[in-house]
């Protein structure tokens, strides 16, 4: 067989890149979602035969090592994850505008690289939540990982350990905190959905505290439920297969949530609509470790968080899955950072898909950045090796961006390395 010429190889790479961009476009389309997702659209339109060199015949990667970016995991996971679970994870609220805004927000931040600087020894190490990590990219709390891979959070934790990063465990985990911490090799950090009664909340915190968790992050941006319209439109009409593992909608059965074992949840909601700053004060007085708050998007609430003695602020809009604000977290970040003025660390998630996205967030004042959906893409596609490869790609891209911009350490990254729209507050 004749070896392909350089021109043919370049053409193949162009097709590969174009196909990934096309799949990204389809994945963001509500019309494609209404047809059942990218896979269904490709099949119905006859486009499934378009192939990518080095991947499976349908263009989908069959090994984590094939992935060139984190988007390569998305459709690979989509093919394996049960459709009702996929629809729940992939969707936002209302028209999915905030979900899209989180991603698009990064396209409005431009890099300002500095040249002729020695970038031969770029160092991404940082201290996160009491642990020295390989990079400032950590794993966000996401619900019920066993809905995406058989051993769920255990695979995720082992991947975090292998890539030297931290992991936040969701209150809606499908594996208990003790087992996840064992897989991670140290106590995991914990995201708290505060139950609607103080007694239930206190019992949950006692278990987390006994497990040695160094940090809790109270989620405050999803206390009223959500209007998951796209999920309701795109989930399978026949949900009978769900009865084998849970009652009702995915991720809503309290019996699937081991963190509530032993707690009387009769009449108690896992979402606390009455939660206020006084409730946060009770947690602050009871909890012995670091206490962060997740879901702050304004300078006003950042100021209150400081006044109430919180140890860290997490800028988040729940991945576009709570309120249709249409405001990306990367746009909210500068005003929160300005208000905090270095008193406590600020973290951010939402829409981060590239290492240079992480760089932009760090330049705008974030201590570290969290990823959610990409970790589930990797997990759903290949389990632990998939999550490891997602982290490896993002860490590699961040290191490349740091070197290209002339920053050797995370401390070197500041606002001077980016340009933002004039109407963004700071």
C-alpha positions as CSV (number, residue, x, y, z in Angstrom):
1,X,0.0,0.0,0.0
2,X,1.3,3.5,-0.9
3,X,2.0,5.7,2.1
4,X,-0.3,8.8,2.1
5,X,1.4,12.0,1.0
6,X,1.8,14.9,3.3
7,X,-1.0,16.7,1.4
8,X,-3.3,13.7,1.9
9,X,-2.4,13.5,5.6
10,X,-3.0,17.2,6.1
11,X,-6.3,16.9,4.2
12,X,-7.2,14.0,6.6
13,X,-6.5,16.1,9.6
14,X,-8.6,18.9,8.2
15,X,-11.5,16.5,7.7
16,X,-11.1,15.3,11.3
17,X,-11.1,18.8,12.7
18,X,-14.0,19.8,10.6
19,X,-16.0,16.8,11.7
20,X,-15.4,17.5,15.4
21,X,-16.5,21.1,14.8
22,X,-19.6,19.9,13.0
23,X,-20.5,17.5,15.8
24,X,-20.1,20.3,18.4
25,X,-22.5,22.5,16.3
26,X,-25.0,19.6,16.2
27,X,-24.7,19.0,19.9
28,X,-25.7,22.6,20.6
29,X,-28.7,22.6,18.4
30,X,-32.2,22.3,20.0
31,X,-33.5,20.9,16.7
32,X,-31.0,18.0,16.8
33,X,-31.9,17.4,20.4
34,X,-35.5,17.2,19.5
35,X,-34.7,14.4,17.1
36,X,-33.0,12.4,19.8
37,X,-29.5,13.8,19.8
38,X,-26.5,13.8,17.5
39,X,-26.4,10.0,17.0
40,X,-30.1,9.9,15.9
41,X,-29.6,12.9,13.6
42,X,-26.5,11.4,12.0
43,X,-28.3,8.1,11.4
44,X,-31.5,9.7,10.0
45,X,-29.6,12.1,7.7
46,X,-27.2,9.5,6.4
47,X,-24.2,11.4,7.8
48,X,-23.2,8.6,10.0
49,X,-20.9,7.2,7.3
50,X,-18.6,10.3,7.5
51,X,-15.4,8.9,9.0
52,X,-12.5,10.3,10.9
53,X,-9.0,8.8,10.3
54,X,-7.8,6.8,13.4
55,X,-11.3,6.5,14.9
56,X,-14.0,3.9,14.5
57,X,-15.9,3.5,11.2
58,X,-18.5,6.0,12.4
59,X,-15.9,8.6,13.4
60,X,-16.3,8.0,17.2
61,X,-13.1,7.3,19.2
62,X,-12.8,3.8,20.6
63,X,-9.9,4.4,22.9
64,X,-9.1,7.4,25.2
65,X,-5.7,7.8,23.6
66,X,-7.4,8.7,20.3
67,X,-8.9,11.9,21.8
68,X,-7.4,15.1,20.6
69,X,-9.6,17.3,22.8
70,X,-12.3,16.7,25.4
71,X,-15.1,17.1,22.8
72,X,-14.0,13.8,21.3
73,X,-15.4,12.0,24.4
74,X,-18.9,13.5,24.1
75,X,-20.3,11.4,21.4
76,X,-18.4,8.3,22.5
77,X,-20.2,8.6,25.8
78,X,-23.5,9.4,24.2
79,X,-23.4,6.1,22.4
80,X,-22.9,4.2,25.7
81,X,-24.9,6.1,28.4
82,X,-28.6,5.2,28.8
83,X,-30.6,7.9,26.9
84,X,-32.6,9.1,29.8
85,X,-29.4,9.6,31.9
86,X,-27.7,11.3,28.9
87,X,-30.6,13.7,28.4
88,X,-30.7,14.7,32.1
89,X,-26.9,15.5,32.1
90,X,-26.7,17.2,28.8
91,X,-29.6,19.6,29.2
92,X,-29.9,23.0,30.8
93,X,-33.1,24.8,31.8
94,X,-35.7,26.8,29.8
95,X,-34.2,27.3,26.3
96,X,-30.7,26.1,27.4
97,X,-29.4,29.7,26.9
98,X,-27.3,29.8,30.0
99,X,-25.7,26.5,29.2
100,X,-24.6,27.9,25.8
101,X,-23.6,31.2,27.3
102,X,-21.2,29.6,29.7
103,X,-19.3,28.1,26.8
104,X,-19.6,31.1,24.5
105,X,-18.4,33.5,27.2
106,X,-14.9,32.3,26.8
107,X,-14.8,33.3,23.2
108,X,-15.2,37.0,24.3
109,X,-12.0,36.9,26.4
110,X,-8.9,37.4,24.3
111,X,-5.3,36.4,25.2
112,X,-2.5,38.9,25.4
113,X,0.6,36.8,25.3
114,X,4.0,38.1,26.2
115,X,7.0,37.1,24.1
116,X,10.7,36.1,24.6
117,X,10.2,34.8,28.1
118,X,11.8,31.6,29.4
119,X,8.9,29.1,29.5
120,X,11.1,26.0,29.6
121,X,10.1,25.2,33.2
122,X,6.4,25.9,33.4
123,X,5.0,24.8,36.8
124,X,1.3,24.4,37.3
125,X,1.4,23.0,40.9
126,X,-1.0,24.6,43.4
127,X,-2.5,24.0,46.8
128,X,-6.2,23.1,46.5
129,X,-8.5,22.4,49.5
130,X,-5.5,21.4,51.6
131,X,-3.8,19.2,49.0
132,X,-0.9,20.0,46.6
133,X,-2.2,19.3,43.1
134,X,-0.6,19.0,39.7
135,X,-2.8,21.8,38.2
136,X,-5.6,24.2,39.2
137,X,-8.2,22.0,37.3
138,X,-10.4,20.0,39.7
139,X,-13.5,17.8,39.3
140,X,-16.8,19.4,40.1
141,X,-19.6,17.6,42.0
142,X,-21.9,15.9,39.6
143,X,-24.8,13.5,40.5
144,X,-24.9,9.7,40.5
145,X,-21.8,8.7,38.5
146,X,-23.1,5.1,38.4
147,X,-25.6,6.3,35.9
148,X,-22.7,6.8,33.6
149,X,-20.3,3.9,34.5
150,X,-20.8,0.8,36.7
151,X,-18.5,1.7,39.6
152,X,-19.2,5.4,39.2
153,X,-17.5,7.7,41.6
154,X,-14.8,5.2,42.4
155,X,-13.5,5.4,38.8
156,X,-13.7,9.2,39.0
157,X,-11.8,9.3,42.3
158,X,-9.1,6.9,41.0
159,X,-8.7,9.2,37.9
160,X,-8.4,12.3,40.1
161,X,-5.7,10.5,42.2
162,X,-3.8,9.4,39.0
163,X,-3.8,12.9,37.6
164,X,-3.0,14.6,40.9
165,X,-6.0,16.7,41.4
166,X,-8.9,17.2,43.8
167,X,-12.5,16.0,43.6
168,X,-15.7,17.4,45.0
169,X,-18.3,14.7,45.8
170,X,-22.0,15.5,45.3
171,X,-24.6,15.0,48.0
172,X,-26.4,13.1,45.2
173,X,-23.5,10.6,44.9
174,X,-24.3,7.0,44.1
175,X,-21.3,5.9,46.3
176,X,-20.8,6.8,50.0
177,X,-18.2,9.3,51.0
178,X,-16.1,6.8,52.8
179,X,-15.5,4.6,49.8
180,X,-14.9,7.5,47.5
181,X,-12.3,8.9,49.9
182,X,-10.6,5.5,50.0
183,X,-10.4,5.4,46.2
184,X,-9.0,8.9,46.1
185,X,-6.4,8.1,48.7
186,X,-7.4,11.0,51.0
187,X,-10.7,12.5,52.2
188,X,-12.7,13.9,49.4
189,X,-14.2,17.4,49.4
190,X,-17.9,17.6,49.7
191,X,-20.7,19.5,48.0
192,X,-23.7,20.0,50.3
193,X,-27.3,20.1,49.3
194,X,-28.6,21.2,52.6
195,X,-31.8,19.2,53.6
196,X,-34.8,21.3,54.5
197,X,-34.5,20.6,58.3
198,X,-31.6,21.4,60.5
199,X,-31.7,18.0,62.1
200,X,-31.2,16.2,58.8
201,X,-28.6,18.6,57.7
202,X,-26.7,18.2,61.0
203,X,-26.7,14.4,60.7
204,X,-25.4,14.6,57.1
205,X,-22.6,17.0,58.2
206,X,-21.7,14.8,61.1
207,X,-21.1,11.9,58.7
208,X,-19.1,14.1,56.3
209,X,-17.0,15.4,59.2
210,X,-16.4,11.9,60.6
211,X,-15.1,10.9,57.1
212,X,-12.5,13.7,57.4
213,X,-13.6,15.9,54.5
214,X,-11.6,19.1,54.7
215,X,-14.0,21.3,52.8
216,X,-17.8,21.6,52.3
217,X,-19.3,23.7,49.5
218,X,-22.9,24.7,50.2
219,X,-24.9,24.9,46.9
220,X,-27.1,27.9,47.0
221,X,-28.2,28.3,43.4
222,X,-30.6,25.4,43.1
223,X,-33.1,25.6,46.0
224,X,-36.3,25.8,44.1
225,X,-35.9,23.0,41.5
226,X,-35.7,23.8,37.8
227,X,-37.5,23.9,34.5
228,X,-35.7,21.1,32.7
229,X,-37.6,21.6,29.4
230,X,-35.0,20.1,27.0
231,X,-34.6,17.0,29.2
232,X,-38.4,16.5,29.2
233,X,-38.5,16.9,25.4
234,X,-35.5,14.6,24.6
235,X,-35.7,11.8,27.1
236,X,-37.1,8.5,25.9
237,X,-40.9,8.3,25.9
238,X,-40.7,4.8,27.3
239,X,-39.1,5.0,30.8
240,X,-40.1,1.5,31.8
241,X,-36.4,0.4,31.7
242,X,-35.7,2.8,34.6
243,X,-37.7,0.7,37.0
244,X,-34.9,-1.7,37.4
245,X,-32.7,0.8,39.2
246,X,-34.8,3.7,40.5
247,X,-38.3,5.0,41.1
248,X,-39.5,7.9,39.0
249,X,-37.2,10.3,37.2
250,X,-33.5,9.6,37.1
251,X,-31.4,11.0,40.0
252,X,-34.5,11.8,42.1
253,X,-35.0,8.6,44.1
254,X,-33.8,9.2,47.7
255,X,-33.1,5.4,48.1
256,X,-30.3,5.8,45.4
257,X,-28.5,8.4,47.5
258,X,-26.4,6.6,50.1
259,X,-25.4,9.8,51.9
260,X,-28.9,9.9,53.3
261,X,-28.8,6.4,54.7
262,X,-29.7,6.3,58.4
263,X,-31.3,9.8,58.2
264,X,-35.0,10.1,58.6
265,X,-35.9,12.0,55.4
266,X,-39.7,11.6,55.7
267,X,-41.2,14.9,54.8
268,X,-37.7,16.3,54.3
269,X,-36.6,17.8,50.9
270,X,-33.0,17.6,49.7
271,X,-33.6,21.2,48.3
272,X,-34.1,23.8,51.0
273,X,-36.2,26.6,49.5
274,X,-36.2,28.4,52.9
275,X,-32.4,28.5,53.2
276,X,-31.0,31.9,54.0
277,X,-27.8,33.5,55.4
278,X,-29.0,32.6,59.0
279,X,-29.0,28.9,57.9
280,X,-25.5,29.4,56.5
281,X,-24.5,30.9,59.9
282,X,-25.7,27.7,61.6
283,X,-23.6,25.6,59.3
284,X,-20.6,27.9,59.9
285,X,-20.9,27.5,63.6
286,X,-21.3,23.7,63.4
287,X,-18.8,22.8,60.7
288,X,-15.2,22.5,61.9
289,X,-13.5,22.6,58.5
290,X,-13.3,25.0,55.6
291,X,-16.8,26.3,54.5
292,X,-17.3,27.5,50.9
293,X,-20.4,28.6,49.2
294,X,-21.2,27.5,45.6
295,X,-23.4,29.5,43.3
296,X,-22.4,33.2,43.9
297,X,-22.6,35.3,40.8
298,X,-22.8,38.9,42.0
299,X,-20.6,41.4,44.0
300,X,-23.5,41.9,46.5
301,X,-23.6,38.2,47.5
302,X,-19.8,38.0,47.5
303,X,-19.8,40.8,50.1
304,X,-22.3,39.0,52.2
305,X,-20.3,35.7,52.0
306,X,-17.3,37.6,53.4
307,X,-19.4,39.2,56.1
308,X,-20.7,35.8,57.2
309,X,-17.3,34.3,57.5
310,X,-17.1,31.9,54.6
311,X,-13.7,30.6,53.6
312,X,-14.2,30.5,49.9
313,X,-16.5,31.6,47.1
314,X,-17.4,29.4,44.1
315,X,-18.8,31.3,41.1
316,X,-21.2,29.0,39.4
317,X,-24.7,28.9,37.8
318,X,-25.0,25.1,38.1
319,X,-23.8,24.5,34.6
320,X,-26.7,26.4,33.2
321,X,-29.0,23.9,35.0
322,X,-30.7,26.2,37.6
323,X,-31.9,29.6,36.5
324,X,-31.9,30.9,33.0
325,X,-29.8,34.0,33.7
326,X,-28.1,34.1,30.3
327,X,-25.0,35.3,32.0
328,X,-21.9,33.2,31.8
329,X,-19.8,32.5,34.9
330,X,-16.7,33.9,33.2
331,X,-18.4,37.3,32.9
332,X,-19.6,37.1,36.6
333,X,-16.1,36.2,37.8
334,X,-14.4,39.7,37.6
335,X,-16.9,41.5,39.8
336,X,-16.9,38.8,42.5
337,X,-13.1,38.8,42.5
338,X,-13.0,42.6,42.7
339,X,-15.4,42.6,45.7
340,X,-13.5,39.8,47.5
341,X,-10.2,41.7,47.0
342,X,-8.1,38.7,48.0
343,X,-9.8,38.1,51.4
344,X,-10.7,34.5,50.4
345,X,-10.1,32.3,47.3
346,X,-12.5,32.4,44.4
347,X,-13.3,29.4,42.2
348,X,-15.3,29.1,39.0
349,X,-16.9,26.5,36.8
350,X,-19.1,26.4,33.8
351,X,-18.2,26.1,30.1
352,X,-14.5,25.2,30.6
353,X,-13.5,22.9,27.7
354,X,-10.0,24.0,26.9
355,X,-6.8,24.7,28.8
356,X,-6.9,28.2,27.5
357,X,-10.3,28.6,29.1
358,X,-8.7,27.7,32.4
359,X,-6.0,30.2,31.7
360,X,-8.5,33.0,31.1
361,X,-10.4,32.3,34.3
362,X,-7.1,32.3,36.3
363,X,-6.1,35.6,34.6
364,X,-9.5,37.0,35.8
365,X,-8.8,36.1,39.4
366,X,-9.9,32.5,39.9
367,X,-7.8,30.4,42.2
368,X,-8.8,27.2,40.3
369,X,-11.4,26.0,37.8
370,X,-13.8,23.1,37.9
371,X,-15.0,20.8,35.1
372,X,-18.3,18.9,35.2
373,X,-19.7,17.6,31.9
374,X,-16.3,16.8,30.4
375,X,-15.5,14.5,33.3
376,X,-18.9,12.7,32.7
377,X,-18.1,12.4,29.0
378,X,-14.8,10.7,29.8
379,X,-16.5,8.5,32.5
380,X,-19.4,7.5,30.3
381,X,-17.2,6.7,27.4
382,X,-14.4,4.7,29.1
383,X,-14.6,4.9,32.9
384,X,-11.4,5.8,34.8
385,X,-9.2,5.9,31.7
386,X,-11.6,8.3,30.1
387,X,-11.6,10.7,33.0
388,X,-7.8,10.5,33.2
389,X,-7.4,11.4,29.6
390,X,-9.8,14.3,29.9
391,X,-7.7,15.7,32.7
392,X,-4.5,14.9,30.8
393,X,-5.7,16.9,27.8
394,X,-6.8,19.9,29.8
395,X,-3.7,20.0,31.9
396,X,-1.5,19.7,28.8
397,X,-3.4,22.5,27.1
398,X,-3.1,24.8,30.1
399,X,0.6,24.2,30.3
400,X,1.0,24.9,26.6
401,X,-1.0,28.1,27.0
402,X,1.0,29.2,30.0
403,X,4.2,28.8,28.1
404,X,2.9,30.5,25.0
405,X,1.8,33.5,27.0
406,X,5.1,33.8,28.9
407,X,3.9,32.7,32.4
408,X,6.1,30.2,34.2
409,X,4.0,29.8,37.3
410,X,0.3,30.2,38.2
411,X,1.3,33.3,40.3
412,X,2.5,34.9,37.1
413,X,-1.0,34.8,35.5
414,X,-2.9,38.0,35.9
415,X,-5.4,40.3,34.2
416,X,-2.7,41.8,32.0
417,X,-2.7,38.6,29.9
418,X,-6.3,38.9,28.8
419,X,-8.6,41.4,27.2
420,X,-12.3,41.5,28.2
421,X,-15.4,43.3,26.8
422,X,-15.7,46.8,28.1
423,X,-19.2,46.2,29.6
424,X,-18.0,43.4,31.9
425,X,-17.9,44.6,35.5
426,X,-14.9,44.4,37.7
